[in-house]
Amino acid sequence: MAEMLNTDGDPPPASPPRGRPKLMLKKRDPAAAARLAQTRSRGSNPFGDAKPREEVLTSKGVDVKAMDRKTELKAQAAHRLTRQQREEADALAAEVKNAENALQEANEKELSLITEQTQAFQKDMNGRIVKAIMKGEAAAKRVAERAQANLKGMKKGMLVEISERVEATADKLFATIQGDHQKIADNYLSLKAYAVTASGKLNDYVTKGKGKNLSSLGDLMSTIGSTANIPTEKAEGLGFGGDTIPAIFSNEKISVLKKNKDGKIVEGKVSKINGLVNEYTANTNAVRARWPMGLGKYLLSKLEESMLEKGVLQVDKVSEKSGNFVFLNGHAVGLSNKLNDFESLAVRMTAYEQTLAKLTAALSGKHKPTPPKKKPLYVPAPEWSGA
């Protein structure tokens, strides 16, 4: 404070420097170290220096067992009842026993009642279930009988309608086939011209062991080609010489005469058209007898369907060859794509047209005149010496 109040302007006197005080350590005391270790070991025990009760009492000269026996007798003497208290306790115990017996009897009676009630419920439920089942069976039987009666009536009506439709369709198909004799004859004549033209290739194809690849179609081509030299004769057709034929299931008449747009008869009762159709039918029936099932039957049936429409031939190019060629159409005979074997049996358009012209001329009766034989040339004598 005196330094702060110094007004003379002189600095306060400097204080002597202070250094760190030197520690003066005592020498190690082994006894103190032992006491410290003993103190640490006691601190780790939660009971400290406490000893068991029996050990403490024994060290004091007290009999532990005798002491425990006295304590137990004292406790028993504390719980002893008087005569009045014992009588009251016995009365209460008897009441509790009677209450337990009454409760047990009540539980047994109630259990028997519950059992009887459960059995009654089950019996009633079984009766109701049986009644419901019988009622459902009766209703189902009634519905089935009603449905059966309705079904019989519907079945009868449907059979009548189906029969009428089948008969009408058969009559229509019969009339269509009869009217399509010209188309069948034209398609068969084209097929015959192709079979005759391709007969050489077909024979080589069969000789090489590939005939089975064509199935019934190869058989049909060979059969038609073998009849090339047999002349087609005029036939009566289905009319057997008459102008009309009756329908199969009705009284309608189907005309067998071919008429043009003006109504003029262009085809008589007996014609070579019927002869061509009969020849086609005979050949297909013969092949069908040899191929009664499987792929052969399928191909033949598809061919017959196509013969009623556009035929089974097609004109197209063949790979690695120039010009137009004629061969079987795979789609027309029921195949999904073009068959390479058909292209290998293709014939040139010019050769096919020549064969078709010859067959057509033979049907129309137009034959080319036979050229006159040349007369041998005779030279009169003298004989020429050759010089």
Buried (B, 14 or more C-beta within 10 A) or exposed (E): EEEEEEEEEEEEEEEEEEEEEEEEEEEEEEEEEEEEEEEEEEEEEEEEEEEEEEEEEEEEEEEEEEEEEEEEEEEEEEEEEEEEEEEEEEEEEEEEEEEEEEEEEEEEEEEEEEEEEEEEEEEEEEEEEEEEEEEEEEEEEEEEEEEEEEEEEEEEEEEEEEEEEEBEEBBEEBBEBBEBBBBBBBBBBBBBBBBBBBBEBBEEBBEEEEBEBBBBBBBBBBBBBEBBEEEBEBBBBBBEEBEEBEBEBEEEEBBBBBEEEEEEEEBBBBBBBBBBBBBBEEBBEEBBEEBEEEEBBBBBBBBBEBBBEEBBBBEEEBEEEEEBBBBBBBEBBBBEEBBEBBBBBBBBEEBBEEBBEBBEEBBEEEEEEEEEEEEEEEEEEEEEEEE
